[in-house]
């Protein structure tokens, strides 16, 4: 799901476009599942995923980059300046 690298982390995500809200919903196989409130047209879902990850992880947009899977549901996202444990804690935190 999340791998540490020398300059940040690589996150494996499974996205579900055209959801009612953008949110992380848990684990899907070996990826973190994120519902995206944007259609998979003209990169809109990818842009929404990047905005969601940047906002949730308190990162600048430039620190979030989709490395592979731009046209599919399964993606690898490079997150600069964070650790894998921080990413996991932020995305999978449960509300009390």
N, C-alpha and C positions, 0 to 999 in steps of 0.2 A: 504494500500500500504506500508506504512512505520510506524513502531511502535517503540517508544523509550523504551529501557530497562535500567537497572541499569548500564550496562557496554557498551552500544552502541545502536544499532538499529537492528530491524528485517525488512528486505525488502522482499516483495512478488513480484516475477517476473514471467513473461510469456516469455519463450524464443522461438525463431524461428531459428532452426539450418540451416546450409548450405546456409546462406545469402552471398551476395557478400562482405559485410563489416560488422564489428562488431560495432553496434551503438544502442543507446537508441532511440526508435521511438515514445514514448508517453505512453498513458494509454490504457490498454486492460482490460476491466471489472474492477476488484478491484486490479489489478496488474500493474506494470510498464513493458512495452513490450521492450525486447531487442533482436535485431537480432544478431546472432552469426555466424561468418565466419568459422565454423568448423562443421563437421558431428557429428551426435549423436552416435558415435561409440567409444567404449573403453574409455568413459569419456572425449573425446576430446572437446565436446561442454561445459561440465561443467568446464574444465580447462580454456577454452577461456573466459567463463563468469567470473570466478574468476579473471583472469588477467585483463579483461576489467574493472571490478568494482574497483580493487585495483588501477589501473592506473588513472581512472577517479576521484576517491575519495581521491587520494594521500595517500593510505594506504599500509602497507606491506602485502604481500600475506597471511601471517599467521593471519591477522586480518579479513580475508574474509573466511567464512565457510558455505557450503550448509548444512542446518539443515534437510530439508526434500525435497522430490521430485527429488532425484538424477537421477531417470530413466524416469521422465516425463517432460513435458514442463512447468508445474506450480511448482515453487520452492519457498522455504523460505530460505533466506540467512541472516546469522548473520554477522553484521559488527561491530567490536569492536572499541571503541574509538571515535565514531562519533554520532551526533544527527540526528534524523529523518528529521529535517528541512534542515540540511546541505546536507543530501543524496538527498532529493527531489530537492533542489536548483541546485546541481551539475548535476543530471541526466536529469532534465527537462528544463535546461537553453536553451533558444533559441538564435541562432546566430543573431546578429543585421543585 
